[in-house]
Amino acid sequence: MQRDQLADFLRRRREAIRPAEVGIAEGPRRRTTGLRREEVAMLAGMSVDYVVRLEQGRSSQPSTQLLTALARALRLSDDQRDHLFRLAGHQPPPADGVARLARAGLVRMLDLLRDTPAMVISDLGEVLAQNRTSILVAGDHSGFTGDRRYLIYRWFTEPDARAGHPQSEIDRHARQIVSDLRAVVGRRSGDPVVTGLLTRLQAASPHFRELWDEHEVGVRRADRKTLIHPRVGPLLMDCETLVTPDLGQQLVVLTPADADTRDRLNLLRVLGTEEFPASLSGTGPR
């Protein structure tokens, strides 16, 4: 671990980011154009004291989870993120691990879309990053581990994952996510991550096996769906999906499809995350 170099790199990256780039109002009393340490701590979900010790070269070796959070908070590019890992004494994540970190450019787009629900997901349906409005609409997906990281696994094994969709749309949605997975399996033939997930899904869900045997394939680019929100009611949303050139990550953007949904979305932004229902955490918009 190169403590002094790590401290210098983190400090310079913090000072190089304007608060507006990460959705923070600058205010009239700000003495620096960069982020404050407490703002980095808030964005990364860690203590201010630890950020201070990192920047002063007095910290213990940060874990890869903390480094990933710092990389997102500081909006590091892929090269900068790999440099951060090396300075901290870790190897950059391998190919599969990199795919599980949202690309820096896509994270910046989430910042620009702050009032529009948007998230970055992997080709297997794991949510890699969300903006605040996406969390308000679909719940926070950051806490899932194991196979529960993947929406398709929760969809076919946990009834709560389907609770946020009207009954009339459930079959269509199930077929869509299965056909998405079929496209991934074809593209990533032999990948143990993909084949392992497929094997466990087939063992866990007869319904999944039934749809899988129909051999439908396709990657969605646009869709319209209804999300049933427990606080503001049904939200009719147009879903636009932008795919990276290697097809490994997708930026999913939701926009209100009618005036009623627009009003309900505005109300939801006002209500904020106070007493946000935990049951929504399985009802992501993919």
N, C-alpha and C positions, 0 to 999 in steps of 0.2 A: 504493500500500500504506500503510495507516494503522497503523504499527508500534506506537505507544503504545496505541491502542484495541484492536488485536489482542492485545497482551500482557495488557491488563487483562481482556479478555473470556475468554481462555483460562485465566488464573489464577483468575478467579471461578467459571468452570464446573468447574474441577478441585476447588476447595474446596467446591463445592456437592454433590458426589457422595459418598455414603457407600460405603466399600469393599464392603459386602455387596451393593450394587446391581449390582456387576460381578463378583461371585463371589470376592472377596478377603476373607480373614479379617482382622478388625480387630486382634486381638491385644491383650495387656495394656499394651504400651509405646507405643502410638500416641498422639501428642500432638495430633493434629488429627482432626476428623471427616471431612475430605475425603481425596482421593487424594494420594499422594506423586507427585512428578515422575517417579520411576523406574517407578511403577506405570502412569502414563499412557504412558510410553515403551514399556513392555512390551506394553500393550494395543494400542498403535498401530503397533508394529513399527518403531520408530525409536530413535535414540540418546537417552540422557538429556541429553547435552550440547546436542542440538538443541532439545529441549523447554525446557531452561533458557534458551537464547538467545532462543527465541520469547517466553517470558514476561518476558524483560528487554528486549525490543524491539531486540535486536542481531542478529537473524537475517537471512539473505537471504530473498527472496520464496519462500514454500513453494509447491510444485507442487500441482496439483489432486488428484493421487494422495495426497499427504501430508495435505491438508485433509480428504479423504474418510476417511482412516484416523483422523484426530483426531476427526472428527465421530462416528464409530462408537465410539471409545474413550470419549468424553465423553458419549455417549448424547444427542446434540443432537436437538432436534425439527427438523422440516423448516424452520421459519422461522429457528431458530437456525443451522442449517447454511447456509442462504442468506446470513445475516448474516456468518458466518465467511468465506465465499468473498469477499464484498464487502470486508470489512476487509483481506483479504490481497491485494486488487487484482485479483480474478478475478470474472467474471460467474458467477452460479449456473448449474449445468448446465442445458442446455435440456431440453425435455420428455422426450426419449428418455434423456438422461443421468440425469435425476432418477429415472426408472424403474429405472435400474441401481444406485441406492443404496437399500439396505434402509430401509424406514420406521422411524423412531425407536421407535414403539410396538411394532413387531414385534421389533426388536432387544432391547427390554426383556423381551419374552416369552421370547426365547431364554435370557436370563439366568435367568428364573424356572424354566425347564425344563432346568436345567443337567445333571441326571442322566438326562434323556430325550433321545434323538437328535432334533434339530429343526434345520430350516434355513429360510431365506427364499429363495424363488426368484422370478424374473420369469415373466411369462406365456409367454415363449419358452424357459423352462427353464434360464436362467442363474442359478447360485447366487450370491446377493448377500451372504449371511451364514450362518454355521454356529456352533453351540455346540460345546464340546469333545467331547461324547459323539457328536455327529454325525460329527465328524472321525475319531474312533476307529472308528466303524462303517463309514463310507462313504468315508473319505479326505478330504484337503484339496482343495477345488475352487477355491481362491483364485488359483492361478497360471496359469489358462488364458487365452489371448488369441485374438483373431480369432474365426473360426467355432467354434473348439474350446471357446469359452465355453459353447456350447449343448449340453446333453446329447444332444439328438436328432441333432445333426451328428456327434458322436463315436460315438453308437450305430450309425449307418449307415455310418460310414467307418473305424472303428477296432475290430478284433476284441476288443481288451483291454477296451473299454467294456462288452462283454457277458459278460466272463469271471466276473463276480461274481453271475451269475444261473444257476439250473439250466436245462438244455436244455428241460425241459418247460414253462418259463414264458416263454421268449424270444419266441415268436411272439405270445403275448397281450400282452406288454409292448410289443413293437414296434407293434402295432395301437393300443394305448392312447396312446402318445406321438404317433403320427401323427394320431389323431382329436383330440387336444388341440391340435395345431398347426392342424388344419382349423378349429377353433372360433376360434382367434386370428386366422387369416387372414380369416375372415368378419367378425369384430368390428373389425379394424383394416384394413379394405379400403383399398388405396392407400398404406399406410404403406411407404415404401421400405426400412426396416429389415426388415420382415417379408417383403415380396416378394423382396428380395435374397437373404435366407436360403433361401427356398423355391426360387428359381431355382438356387442353388448346390447345394442338396440334390438336386434333380432331375438335375442334371448329374453329381453324384458317385456316386449310388447307384441302380442299377436296381431293387433291392429296395424302396427308398423310393418310386420312381415307381410300382411295382406296387401298393403299399398305398395310395398317394395317389389313384390312379385308382378305387379302390373307394368313395371319397367317404363314408367313415365320419366322424362328427363327435360330439364329446362332451368334457366337462370332468370329470375324475375328482374326486370328493369323498372317497371312501374306497376302500381296497383292502387286500388281503392278499398279501404277497409273501415270497419267500425270498431272503436275501442270503447268499452263500457267502463267509464270512470266512476268510482264509488262516491266521489264528492260533487261532480258537476254533471254526471249523466253521460249519454252516448256522444262520442266524438267521431264524426265522419271525416276521415283523413285520406288525402291523396299521398301515396308513398312513392317517392322517387329514389332510385338506387343508382349511385355512381360507382363504377367498379374500377379498381386500379389496373394498370396494364397487365400485371401478372395474375390478375383475378384473385389475389390472395386476401384483399381487404375491400370492404364496401363502405361508402358513406351513404347512410340511409337518412333521408330528409322527409319529414311529415309536414304537410300544409293543410289547413282547414279547407274542406270541400264545399262548405256552405256557410251562410251567414250565422246560423245558430251555433255551429261549431266554433266559428271565430269568436263569438261572444263568450262561449263557455271557456275557450282557451284563455281569453283575456281575464276572465274571472279566476281561473286557476292560477295564473301568474300572480294575481293579487293575494290569493289565499296562501300561496307559498307552500312550504314543505311541512308546516306545523301539523303534527298528528297524522303524518302520511301513512296510509294503511300498508302494513307489511305484506298483505296478500297480493298486492300489485306486482311484487318483485318477480313474478313468473309470467307477466303478460307483456313482454316486449313486443315492439311493433313490427318485427321482421316477418 
